[in-house]
């Protein structure tokens, strides 16, 4: 994937919100905390697999930290950082 194909932070946030929205009655925004929208450990694993398949970023390899998993936007920023490292 070249730089022209690289996702923007906003596009990553939108895709994560779209992936999470069907799993919660609450409105999912980039500022939504994962806890407030009911992301438990099982849903988090599913979300990490989605990210790895959609963006080709192995979050465990890039050193995903607890603070990366606070909100949709913090997770999107980790994905973006991992995408740029590839």
N, C-alpha and C positions, 0 to 999 in steps of 0.2 A: 504494500500500500504506500503510495507516495504522499507528499504533504498535501496535495490538492484533495486527496481522498480522506484526510484526517478529520475526524469529527471535532466539532467545537464543543466547548464546555456546555453551552446551552442545548446543543442537540443531544448530548449525553444525558443531561438532566431531564429533557423531555422524554427520551426513551425509557429512562428509569421510572419516571412518574407513570408513564403509560403501562409499563410492566407491573407496577405495584398497584395501580388504581383498582383493577378487578378484585383484589384481595382485601379491600377495606371499604367500609361505607363512608369514611372520611375523605374529603377532597385532598388529593396528594399534590403537593407543590414542592419545588426545590428546597424550600425552608422547612418542610415537614421533617420531624425527627422520626427515625425508624421506629422507635418505641411508641410514639403517639399514633402511628398507623398500624400497630400490631405486628410488626416484623419480629417474629420469634426466631430461635436458632434454626428451625427447619426452613422457614421462609428465607432466612439469610443465606443458607446453603444454596437454595434454589436461585436466589438473586445472583450469587457469586457465579454459579454455573451459567446463567444467562449472560452475565458480563463477559465471561471468558469466551463463550461462543459468539456473541454479537461483536465484541471489540477485539478479540484475540489477545486479551490482557490477562495474565495469570497473577491475580491479586496476591496470592500467597508468596509467589516468587519475588514480587516487588516490595514485599514487606508491609502488608496491610496492617495498620495500627488501630487500636480501639477508637481513637479520635476520628479516624476515617469513616467509621461506621455509625456516626451520630445522626447525620441527616442525609437526605437525598443529595444535597449540594456537596457535602464533604465526601460522600462516596463517589460522586461524579468527578470531583477534583482528583481523587486518587486514581480513578480510571484514566483521566486525562494525563496525569503524570506518568502512569504506567504505559500509556499509548505512546508518549513521546520518547520513552526510554527504549522501546522496541527497536 
